[in-house]
Amino acid sequence: MTSFAAESNDTNHVVSEGSTIKSPWDGKSQTFKVTEPVETGSSKVVYGDEAKAIGDKLKKSQASAAENYNIMNQESSLNSVNNTQSNMAPIQRAALNSKSWYRSEFNALAIVMGTLDCPTAGNFLKHSLQDNPSDREYPVGSSLSNAFSLTKIYTQISIEMAQQIKKTNSQGGNVIGGMGKSAATNIGNSGLDFYLTVGKFSYDWMAEKQPGKSSWKVYIGIHDTYDYDKVDPLPSAFPTKYITLVANHAADAQQAGAIVPYYVNMFMEQTFTP
């Protein structure tokens, strides 16, 4: 990954519990109730050529994602969890920890996810149950990128970007970028399907003022590795505790080579008028 020098930003903003947040992007009207304090403000903001470098990387990655999207969709349909029959074999004592048994078990779980209104989570799990799963990239305008842009967590990270753009605009700047920031989904900020699919993710962004206009074009990349880590101790809250139990079992399957990690990238473009 390309390394960029970063300027420290000391200004953090806390959105208090009980307040309402709204998407800052032009033409967007999603509003959400804040159920816990949200700290916004990036610790790694860059300007000028460094910001443009982030933008060039995002634009190139977005173009590649768009070019390969149809191919990926064809592959995704082959991994669909809908109308799929489980071929789970009877459990043999000697095979309890085997790669093939884990795959049979989690293939059955992927099918169940598809029937429980978590089709994306089921599809992503099924995709990992092969030796060399391809990375997945979702361009601007794809159904997954669009759906993620409607979540509370996306609105939260968007607010921090908008704050930085507004500040730069007031100072007469015309390009800004951010990197090295991470966030995490949960049931409350993204829904169960995305919580089971994405988990913790990193993101980068670049915004540039449009020539002769007051608006800014914003390029955003969401980056995740589809994998599982053991969690200890278990959380006590329902249903997180039971989801974590399954995730820990998936970590065992990953250790056995049954679940194979792969990269997931989603791209969005927004317009912002400070």
C-alpha positions in Angstrom: 0.0 0.0 0.0 1.2 3.5 -0.8 2.3 5.5 2.2 1.3 9.1 2.6 2.6 11.7 5.0 -0.3 12.8 7.3 -1.1 16.0 9.0 -2.4 15.7 12.5 -5.8 17.2 13.2 -6.5 18.0 16.8 -10.2 18.9 16.4 -12.6 16.1 17.3 -16.4 16.6 17.5 -18.6 14.5 19.7 -22.2 13.9 18.7 -24.1 13.4 21.9 -26.4 10.5 22.7 -30.0 11.3 22.0 -29.3 13.7 19.2 -30.2 13.2 15.6 -27.7 12.9 12.8 -28.5 13.5 9.1 -26.5 12.6 6.0 -24.5 15.7 4.9 -24.4 14.8 1.3 -26.4 16.7 -1.3 -29.6 14.9 -2.2 -29.5 12.6 0.8 -32.1 12.8 3.5 -31.4 9.8 5.9 -31.6 10.7 9.5 -30.8 8.5 12.5 -31.1 8.7 16.3 -27.8 8.6 18.1 -28.0 5.8 20.8 -24.4 6.3 22.1 -21.9 9.2 21.9 -20.2 9.3 18.5 -16.7 10.9 18.1 -16.0 12.3 14.7 -12.9 13.9 13.3 -10.0 12.2 11.4 -6.6 12.0 12.9 -5.0 11.7 9.5 -6.0 14.4 7.1 -3.9 15.4 4.1 -4.0 18.2 1.5 -2.6 19.1 -1.9 -0.7 16.5 -3.8 -1.0 13.9 -1.0 -4.8 14.2 -1.0 -4.8 14.0 -4.8 -2.8 10.8 -4.6 -5.5 9.3 -2.4 -8.0 10.4 -5.0 -6.1 8.9 -7.9 -5.9 5.6 -6.1 -9.6 5.6 -5.3 -10.5 6.6 -8.9 -8.3 3.8 -10.3 -9.7 1.2 -7.9 -13.3 2.3 -8.7 -12.7 2.0 -12.5 -11.3 -1.5 -12.0 -14.2 -2.5 -9.8 -16.7 -1.2 -12.4 -14.9 -3.0 -15.2 -14.9 -6.3 -13.3 -18.4 -6.0 -11.7 -20.3 -8.0 -14.3 -17.8 -10.9 -14.0 -18.0 -10.8 -10.2 -21.8 -10.8 -10.4 -21.8 -13.9 -12.5 -19.6 -15.6 -10.0 -21.8 -14.3 -7.1 -24.9 -15.8 -8.7 -23.2 -19.2 -8.7 -22.6 -18.8 -5.0 -26.2 -17.7 -4.3 -27.6 -19.1 -1.1 -31.1 -19.1 -2.4 -32.7 -22.3 -3.7 -29.6 -24.3 -2.7 -29.8 -27.7 -1.2 -27.4 -28.7 1.6 -25.2 -31.6 1.0 -24.0 -31.9 4.6 -22.8 -35.4 5.2 -23.3 -37.3 8.5 -20.8 -36.2 11.1 -18.0 -38.7 11.5 -16.0 -38.7 14.8 -12.7 -38.7 13.0 -13.7 -35.9 10.7 -14.9 -33.4 13.3 -12.0 -31.0 12.8 -11.5 -31.6 9.1 -11.6 -29.0 6.4 -14.3 -30.8 4.4 -16.5 -31.2 7.5 -16.2 -27.6 8.4 -17.1 -26.6 4.8 -20.2 -28.8 4.9 -21.2 -27.4 8.2 -20.8 -23.7 7.1 -22.3 -24.3 3.7 -25.5 -25.3 5.6 -25.2 -22.2 7.8 -24.9 -20.0 4.7 -28.1 -21.5 3.4 -29.8 -20.8 6.7 -28.6 -17.2 6.6 -30.2 -16.7 3.2 -33.5 -17.8 4.6 -33.2 -15.6 7.6 -33.1 -12.3 5.7 -29.3 -12.2 5.7 -28.6 -13.0 2.0 -25.4 -10.9 1.8 -23.9 -12.6 4.9 -24.8 -16.0 3.6 -23.4 -15.3 0.1 -20.1 -13.9 1.5 -19.7 -16.9 3.8 -20.4 -19.3 1.0 -17.8 -17.5 -1.2 -15.1 -18.1 1.5 -15.7 -21.9 1.5 -13.2 -22.5 -1.4 -9.5 -22.6 -1.6 -8.9 -19.4 -3.6 -11.8 -17.1 -3.3 -11.6 -14.0 -5.5 -11.6 -10.5 -3.9 -14.9 -8.6 -4.2 -15.1 -5.1 -5.4 -18.3 -3.1 -5.6 -18.2 0.1 -7.8 -20.1 3.3 -7.3 -23.8 2.7 -7.9 -23.7 -1.1 -7.2 -26.5 -2.5 -5.0 -24.1 -3.3 -2.1 -22.4 0.2 -2.2 -25.8 1.9 -2.4 -27.2 -0.2 0.5 -24.2 0.5 2.7 -24.5 4.2 2.0 -27.9 4.1 3.6 -26.7 2.9 7.0 -26.1 4.9 10.2 -22.4 4.0 10.3 -21.9 5.4 6.8 -23.7 8.6 7.9 -21.5 8.8 11.0 -18.2 8.6 9.0 -19.7 11.0 6.4 -20.2 13.7 9.0 -16.6 13.7 9.9 -15.6 14.1 6.2 -18.1 16.9 5.7 -16.8 18.8 8.7 -13.2 18.6 7.3 -14.4 19.7 3.8 -16.3 22.6 5.2 -13.3 23.8 7.2 -11.0 23.5 4.2 -13.5 25.4 2.0 -13.7 28.2 4.5 -9.9 28.5 4.4 -9.9 28.7 0.6 -8.6 25.2 0.0 -9.8 23.0 -2.9 -8.6 19.5 -2.1 -8.5 17.3 1.0 -8.3 13.7 1.9 -8.4 11.3 4.8 -6.9 7.9 5.5 -6.0 5.5 8.2 -9.4 5.6 9.9 -11.5 2.6 10.9 -15.0 1.9 12.1 -17.1 -1.1 13.0 -20.6 -2.2 12.1 -23.1 -3.5 14.7 -26.7 -4.4 14.6 -27.8 -1.0 15.6 -25.8 1.0 13.1 -26.0 -1.2 10.0 -28.5 -4.0 10.5 -27.8 -7.7 11.0 -26.9 -8.5 7.4 -24.1 -6.0 7.2 -23.0 -6.7 10.8 -22.5 -10.4 9.8 -20.9 -9.4 6.5 -18.5 -6.5 7.1 -17.6 -6.1 10.8 -14.7 -3.8 11.3 -13.5 -1.9 8.3 -11.1 0.9 7.2 -11.9 3.7 4.9 -10.2 6.5 3.0 -11.6 9.5 1.1 -10.7 12.5 -1.0 -12.8 15.6 -1.9 -12.1 18.2 -4.5 -13.9 21.4 -5.2 -15.5 21.5 -8.6 -14.2 24.2 -11.0 -16.4 27.2 -11.1 -18.9 25.7 -8.6 -19.5 25.9 -4.8 -19.9 22.1 -4.6 -17.3 19.4 -3.9 -17.0 15.9 -5.3 -16.2 13.3 -2.6 -14.7 9.9 -3.4 -15.0 7.2 -0.6 -13.5 3.7 -0.3 -14.7 1.2 2.3 -12.2 -1.7 2.8 -12.6 -4.9 4.7 -11.0 -8.4 5.0 -13.6 -11.1 5.2 -12.2 -13.3 8.0 -12.7 -14.4 11.5 -10.8 -13.8 14.8 -11.4 -15.4 18.1 -13.1 -13.3 20.7 -12.4 -13.8 24.4 -14.2 -13.2 26.7 -17.5 -13.5 25.1 -19.9 -10.5 25.2 -22.8 -10.9 27.5 -25.5 -9.0 25.5 -28.1 -10.9 23.4 -27.8 -11.7 20.5 -24.2 -10.6 20.2 -23.0 -13.4 22.6 -24.5 -16.1 20.4 -23.3 -14.5 17.1 -19.8 -14.4 18.7 -20.0 -18.1 19.6 -20.6 -18.9 15.9 -17.9 -16.5 14.8 -15.4 -18.2 17.2 -16.3 -21.5 15.6 -15.8 -19.9 12.2 -12.3 -18.9 13.4 -11.6 -22.6 14.1 -12.8 -23.4 10.5 -10.5 -20.7 9.2 -7.6 -22.2 11.1 -8.4 -25.5 9.5 -8.3 -23.9 6.0 -12.1 -24.4 5.4 -12.8 -20.6 5.5 -10.4 -18.6 3.3 -10.1 -14.8 3.8 -10.5 -12.4 0.9 -10.7 -8.6 0.5 -13.9 -6.6 0.1 -13.9 -3.1 -1.3 -16.9 -0.8 -1.8 -16.8 2.6 -3.5 -19.1 5.6 -3.3 -19.1 9.1 -4.7 -21.0 12.0 -3.2 -21.6 15.7 -3.8 -21.3 18.2 -0.9 -22.1 21.9 -0.8 -20.7 23.5 2.3 
